Amino acid sequence: MTIRLLRTLVAVAEHKTFTAAADAVHVSHAAVSQQMQSLEADLGLVLFNRTTRTPELTPVAHEVVARARQLLADYDNLVPSVLADGGLSGVLKLGALGTTLTGLTPQAVAIFKGRFPAVGLHIRPGLTGVSLAEIERGNLDAALITKPHLMPTGIVFRPLAEEPMHLIAALEEPENDPLTLLRSRPYIRFNRNAVLGTLIDNWIQSRRIRVSETMELDSPEAIASMVHANLGVSIVPDLTVKPLESAPVKRLALGPDGPTRVLGLAYPEDQIKTRAVDELFRSFVTVIARAHTDGRATPA
């Protein structure tokens, strides 16, 4: 039995349905059902009457919920007493996508460190899946990721920006139709193990486009350099916060049905460094707002 399971039970009691509780605790309906089955097994009690169309709490479950509320209140009061500053001291371990390491992340970290110099920030580059796994293991306090199709149970995702994909080609390339370029030029693939790479691949397949893959990279800057050298074309995110320097390339929009990624901050829902994570999120928001104001972010 864990604090997370008790929070979900209380959410079910308060919101009446598994679906509404799932929205409240930021997990899927299936995850709520699985958590409640685990809790019943842990307690050795039947908590829900499943003969009704919507599972209803049993009488004993109402008693468990009342005690759970008390335990959660005690737990929530315990955490501030242990970490009274909300994590604004010590070390904050942050995962970050490689696509943000020359633009968004360093600028946001500079703002955060300027305001809270006592906090040590350890930044670990990693793909979305790797960072989420490290959060689950307790090795990261938060991570800047691409929103996956389904978030793992117990992890909160706070969106920061939506970044459309665009096709890039060499400046001297005469063709301006992205679909024609994808079909007729060598294709430089974004890492297929990344959520972003899967997003791009799914869109290409949905358009029934056959590409002639020539290489696979996981850095937009490296891909842009290859494209600049006229070694092929590629699809990469139109970064909300641009790097200070990048190879000049032709950039073509993929149209209204083109893929986009949602960039955001992920962290455990029972995070005890709440203030530090909130302030870090605000730092990212500040950089993104500044980029739009300065015209360095290209509107979707």
C-alpha positions in Angstrom: 0.0 0.0 0.0 1.4 3.4 -1.0 0.4 7.0 -0.5 -0.3 7.2 -4.3 -2.9 4.4 -4.0 -4.6 6.1 -1.1 -4.7 9.4 -3.0 -6.4 7.6 -5.9 -8.9 6.0 -3.6 -9.8 9.4 -2.1 -10.1 10.8 -5.6 -12.6 8.0 -6.6 -14.6 8.8 -3.4 -14.7 12.5 -4.2 -15.3 12.3 -7.9 -17.6 9.3 -7.9 -16.2 7.6 -11.1 -12.9 6.1 -12.1 -12.9 8.3 -15.2 -13.2 11.5 -13.2 -10.7 10.3 -10.6 -8.3 9.5 -13.4 -8.4 13.1 -14.6 -8.0 14.4 -11.0 -4.8 12.3 -10.4 -3.5 12.6 -14.0 -3.5 8.9 -15.0 -5.6 6.8 -17.3 -8.9 5.1 -16.4 -7.2 1.7 -16.7 -4.5 2.8 -14.3 -7.1 3.8 -11.7 -8.7 0.4 -12.0 -5.4 -1.4 -11.7 -4.4 0.7 -8.6 -7.7 0.0 -6.9 -7.3 -3.8 -7.5 -3.8 -3.5 -6.0 -5.1 -1.7 -3.0 -7.8 -4.3 -2.4 -5.2 -7.0 -2.6 -2.9 -5.2 -0.2 -5.7 -4.6 2.3 -7.5 -7.9 1.9 -10.8 -6.0 1.6 -13.4 -5.5 -1.1 -13.6 -1.8 -1.6 -16.0 -1.7 -4.6 -19.3 -3.1 -5.5 -18.7 -4.1 -9.1 -22.2 -5.4 -9.8 -23.4 -1.9 -10.5 -22.8 -0.1 -13.8 -20.4 2.3 -12.0 -18.4 0.7 -9.3 -19.5 1.9 -5.9 -17.7 2.1 -2.6 -18.6 -0.6 -0.1 -19.4 0.4 3.5 -15.9 -0.7 4.7 -14.4 1.4 1.9 -16.0 4.5 3.2 -14.3 3.8 6.5 -11.0 3.3 4.7 -11.5 6.6 2.8 -12.0 8.5 6.1 -8.9 7.0 7.6 -7.0 7.6 4.3 -7.9 11.3 4.4 -6.4 11.6 7.8 -3.2 9.7 6.8 -2.8 11.9 3.7 -3.2 15.0 5.8 -0.5 13.8 8.2 1.8 12.9 5.4 1.3 16.2 3.6 2.1 18.0 6.9 5.1 15.8 7.5 6.8 16.7 4.2 6.9 20.5 4.8 8.4 19.8 8.3 11.2 17.7 6.7 11.7 20.0 3.7 10.4 23.3 4.9 11.9 25.3 2.0 10.2 23.1 -0.6 13.6 22.1 -2.1 15.2 25.5 -2.5 18.5 24.2 -1.2 20.5 21.1 -1.9 20.5 19.6 -5.3 17.7 19.4 -7.9 18.2 16.6 -10.5 16.8 17.6 -13.9 16.5 15.5 -17.1 16.5 17.4 -20.4 16.0 16.6 -24.0 19.0 17.0 -26.2 16.8 19.3 -28.5 16.6 21.8 -25.6 20.2 21.8 -24.5 21.4 24.7 -26.7 18.3 26.9 -26.3 15.6 26.5 -23.7 17.3 24.6 -21.0 20.4 26.7 -20.4 18.4 30.0 -20.5 15.9 28.7 -18.0 18.6 27.3 -15.7 20.4 30.6 -15.8 17.2 32.4 -14.6 16.6 29.8 -11.9 20.2 29.9 -10.6 20.1 33.7 -10.6 17.1 33.6 -8.3 18.1 30.6 -6.2 21.9 30.3 -6.2 21.8 27.9 -3.2 20.2 25.2 -5.3 22.6 22.9 -7.1 21.2 21.8 -10.5 22.4 18.5 -12.0 21.3 18.2 -15.6 21.2 14.8 -17.3 20.5 14.7 -21.0 18.2 11.9 -22.1 15.3 10.9 -24.3 11.8 11.1 -23.0 11.5 7.4 -22.2 14.8 7.3 -20.4 14.0 10.4 -18.3 10.5 9.0 -17.3 12.1 5.8 -16.2 14.7 7.7 -14.1 11.9 9.7 -12.5 10.1 6.4 -11.6 13.3 5.1 -10.0 13.8 8.3 -8.0 17.0 9.3 -9.9 15.5 12.5 -11.3 13.4 15.1 -9.6 11.9 16.4 -12.9 12.6 16.2 -16.6 11.9 18.3 -19.7 10.3 15.9 -22.1 8.1 15.4 -25.1 4.6 14.4 -24.0 4.2 10.6 -24.7 1.0 9.0 -25.8 0.4 7.8 -22.2 2.1 9.1 -19.1 3.3 6.5 -16.5 1.2 6.2 -13.4 2.3 8.6 -10.6 4.0 11.2 -12.9 2.6 14.7 -13.5 3.1 16.4 -16.9 2.8 20.2 -17.1 2.8 21.5 -20.7 5.1 24.4 -21.7 4.9 24.7 -25.5 3.6 23.1 -28.6 6.2 22.8 -31.4 5.2 22.1 -35.0 7.4 19.9 -37.1 8.9 21.3 -40.3 10.9 20.0 -43.2 14.4 21.3 -43.6 16.4 21.3 -46.9 19.6 22.9 -48.2 19.3 26.6 -49.1 20.2 25.8 -52.7 17.4 23.2 -53.0 15.0 24.5 -55.8 12.0 22.4 -54.8 9.6 23.8 -52.2 7.0 21.1 -51.8 7.9 19.1 -48.6 6.1 15.9 -49.8 8.0 15.9 -53.1 11.3 16.4 -51.2 10.5 13.5 -48.8 9.8 11.2 -51.7 12.7 12.2 -53.9 15.6 13.2 -51.7 17.8 11.2 -49.2 16.1 11.3 -45.8 17.9 12.0 -42.5 15.8 10.4 -39.8 15.4 11.7 -36.2 16.2 9.0 -33.6 13.4 6.4 -33.9 13.8 5.5 -30.2 12.7 9.0 -29.2 9.0 9.9 -28.7 9.6 12.7 -31.2 11.1 10.3 -33.8 8.0 8.1 -33.4 5.7 11.1 -33.9 7.5 12.0 -37.1 7.6 8.4 -38.4 3.9 8.0 -37.7 3.0 11.1 -39.7 5.2 10.0 -42.7 3.5 6.6 -42.7 0.0 8.1 -42.4 0.8 10.1 -45.6 2.0 6.9 -47.3 5.3 8.4 -48.1 8.3 6.1 -48.8 11.6 7.7 -47.8 15.1 6.7 -48.7 16.8 6.8 -45.3 20.5 7.8 -45.4 21.3 8.3 -41.7 19.7 8.6 -38.2 20.6 11.3 -35.7 19.1 12.6 -32.4 20.3 16.2 -32.5 18.5 18.9 -34.5 21.8 20.8 -34.8 23.6 17.8 -36.2 20.8 17.1 -38.6 20.8 20.7 -39.7 24.5 20.6 -40.4 24.0 17.5 -42.6 21.1 19.1 -44.4 23.2 22.3 -44.9 25.8 20.2 -46.6 23.1 19.0 -49.0 23.3 15.4 -47.8 19.5 15.0 -47.6 16.3 16.5 -46.1 14.8 15.9 -42.7 11.9 16.7 -40.4 12.7 18.4 -37.1 10.8 20.5 -34.5 10.5 24.2 -35.0 12.1 24.9 -31.6 10.2 27.4 -29.4 13.5 28.7 -28.2 16.1 28.7 -30.9 19.8 27.9 -30.3 22.2 30.9 -30.5 23.8 29.4 -33.6 22.7 26.8 -36.2 23.4 25.9 -39.7 21.4 27.9 -42.3 18.8 25.7 -44.0 15.5 26.1 -45.9 12.5 25.5 -43.6 9.2 24.4 -45.0 5.9 24.0 -43.1 4.2 20.6 -43.3 0.7 22.1 -43.5 -2.2 22.1 -41.1 -2.1 18.3 -40.6 1.6 18.3 -39.9 2.8 16.7 -36.6 3.5 18.7 -33.5 5.0 17.8 -30.2 4.0 19.1 -26.7 7.0 20.0 -24.7 6.6 20.1 -20.9 8.0 19.3 -17.4 7.4 15.9 -15.8 7.8 15.1 -12.2 6.5 12.7 -9.5 3.1 13.5 -8.2 4.4 13.0 -4.7 7.3 15.3 -5.3 8.6 16.8 -2.0 10.7 19.5 -3.7 7.5 21.2 -4.8 8.7 24.8 -4.5 11.9 24.2 -6.4 10.1 22.4 -9.3 7.4 25.1 -9.5 10.1 27.8 -9.7 12.0 25.8 -12.4 8.7 25.5 -14.3 8.3 29.3 -14.0 11.8 29.8 -15.4 11.0 27.8 -18.5 7.8 29.8 -18.9 9.7 33.0 -18.7 12.2 32.0 -21.4 9.4 30.8 -23.7 7.5 34.1 -23.3 10.6 36.1 -23.9 11.3 34.1 -27.1 7.9 34.9 -28.5 8.3 38.6 -27.6 11.7 38.8 -29.2 10.5 37.0 -32.3 12.8 34.0 -31.9 9.8 31.6 -31.7 8.0 30.9 -34.9 4.2 30.7 -34.4 2.6 27.4 -35.4 
